[in-house]
Amino acid sequence: MCGRYTFTAKPDPALVIQSRQQQLDLIPRYNIAPTQMALVSPMHDPEHMHFYRWGLIPHWAKDAKIGYKMINARSETILEKASFKGPMRNQRCLVWGDGFYEWKKELGGKQPYYIGLKEAGLFAMAGLTSSWTSPKGEELRTFTIITTEPNELMEDIHDRMPVILPPAQRENWMDSKSDPKDLLEILRPLPAEYMKAYPVGNSVGNVRNDHE
């Protein structure tokens, strides 16, 4: 599972398209949580970053609450689930961040860890998007992050991790001509040699704590 992540790098304002739902300042985000707005590059505009809400709501859903259950999509079953099978064809996206959190079970409780790249900077997680229209006619654009099995670094912390796409694979992931079945081959864990992890304070568990 990937339930919290960060976007602390300063993006180029020219690359960011403000969302209709909410105008956000481009400030560092240290604790992005489900249902919050975050930056993704959708297939229809891969050269820009758009604000979408985290937690995918299928276009056929009757209630937006389903988004709480769809913050992640498992790569192993992504073509079997009705909510994700369609978006895998033409609604893929890059979810931008520079680190994520996971909680390791230890004696006496859980210890949160921060995981990122050894070479600090933005990375792209594989994701899917959806456009949902509420009963009042309001459009809401949402996304989910695809997860996979852990690499050697992560397996000691948690049994899942987000799919981080190397730059060489991003174009293939976003190509409308790519066959979804073939794309399953790149939904794999990033090698542990490129990553780092260290423990952080328990205050990250509170979504209101969005600071360094």
N, C-alpha and C positions, 0 to 999 in steps of 0.2 A: 504494500500500500504506500502511496505517497499522499500525505494529508496536509503537509505544510512545506512551503519553500520560500526562497528569497529572490529578490530582484534589486540588488543594491547598486548595480552599475548605472551610470547615467547614459541613457540611450540618446541617439541623435534625434532631436525634436522633429526633424524633417521626415523621419521614418515612421513617426507615430500618427495614426489617424484616430482622433478622439471618438469615443463611442456616442451613440445617440442617447443612451440611458444616463450617462454620467460623465461630466468633464472632470478629469483627474489631473492634478499636478504631477509632473514627473519627478517624484521624490523617491528616495531609497525605500524599499519595502523589505523589512526584516522578518515578517511573519505572515505571509499570504495564506489565507485560509479559505476553505470551501465557501461558496456563494459570494465571494468577493470578486471584484473586477481585476483582471490581469491581462498582460500583453501576449497576444498570439499573432502569428502570421498565417492567415487562411489561404487555401488553395486559390481562391478567386483574386487574391492580391498578395502574392508571396513576397513582394519587395517591401511591404509595409507592416507595421505592427498595429493591431487593433485591440481595443479593450473589449474582452468578452467576459462573461460570468462563469466562474469555475463551478462545474456540476452540470453535466450534459442533460438537457431536457429534449427528448425525441419530439419531432414535429407532430406526432400523433398523440402525445401525452395530454391527458385531461387536466392535470394539476402540476404546477411547477415544483411541488414538493419532491417529485421523483428525482430531481437533480441532486438531492442530498445523498442518494444511494449510488450516484453515477459520477463520482469525482475521479474514479479510476476505471480502466478497462483492461482486463487480463489479456495479454497477447496470445496466450495458448488457446483461448476460446473466442477470440474477437470476431471470427467469421461465423460463429454459431449463434451469437446473441442478436436478436432482432434490433435492439437499440444501437448496435455498433456495425452490423453487417452493411447497412446502407451507407453510413458515413465513410466506411472504409473505401468505397468506390470513388467518391468525389468530394468528400468533406474532411480531408485530412488537414492537419495544421502542424506548425511548430510552436511549442509553448516555451517562451523564453524565461530563463532564470539563471542564477549563478550559484545555487546551492539548495539543498533540501534537508529536512529534519526527519529523523526516525528514532523510535524509542526502543531501547534494548531492555529486555527483562532481566532483572538482577534481584538478588536477595534483598528484600525490603522494599521493592518497588521497581520502577522503570527509570532508566537513565536516558535522557534525550541526547542525541548526537547530531552534529552538523556535518553534512557530507557535501563535498564539492570537488572541483578539479585542482590538481596540483598547480597547474598554470591558471591562476585566477582569471576570471572573465565570464562573459555570458556563454551559456550553452543552450542547445535546443533539445527539448524533450518531444518525443512523438506524441501527437494528440489527435483528437477528432472534434469536429464542431457540429453544431445543429442550430437551426433557426426555428424558434417556437413562437407562436402567436397566442397570447392570452385570450380568455373569453371577452375581454374588453377591447380586443383588437390591437394590443400593444405587442411589438416585436421584441423578443429577447434572444440574443445570441450567446450561446453557451459552449463550453468545451469540457473535455475529459482528458486526463493524462494516461497514457498506456504504460502498464507496468510489466515486468518480466521477472525471471528468477534472479537471485542475487549473484554477484561475482564473489571472489574470494575475500574482498574487503568487507562487503555487506553481509555475507552469510553469518558472521558472528554477531551482527546487530539485528538483522531482520530478514524475513524470508521472501521479501519482495523489494524491488527497486524500480524507479522510473526508467524508461528506455531513453537514454541519451544518445542522440544521433551525431556521429562524427560529421564534420563538414562535407566529406566526400559522399555521404549518403543522403544528405538533406534534399538535394535536387531530385534524386530518384523518388524519395518519399512524397515530394510535392508534385511530381509529374502526373498529369491527368491520364497519360497513356500507360502508366504502370499498372500491372495486374495485381490486385489485392493479394492473391495467393502467393505471388512471387515476393511481395513485400514482407511476408512473414519471416523471411530469412534475415532481414535486418533488424527485426524486433528482438534483439539480444542484449544482454548486459554489456555495458562498456567495460573493457578490461580494467582490472583493479589497479594496474600500474599507473593509470592516468588520474587516479582519484586519491583523496585524502579524507579522513574523518577524525573528529575529536569531540569530547563531551562538552555540553553547554548547560547553562542553568535551567532549572525547572520552570522558570517564569515563562519560557516559550510556550508552555502548555495553555496559557491564557491568551486568546486571540487579541485582546486589547493591548498586549505588550508587543508593539511593533516598533522597536527601537534597537539600536546597536547594543 
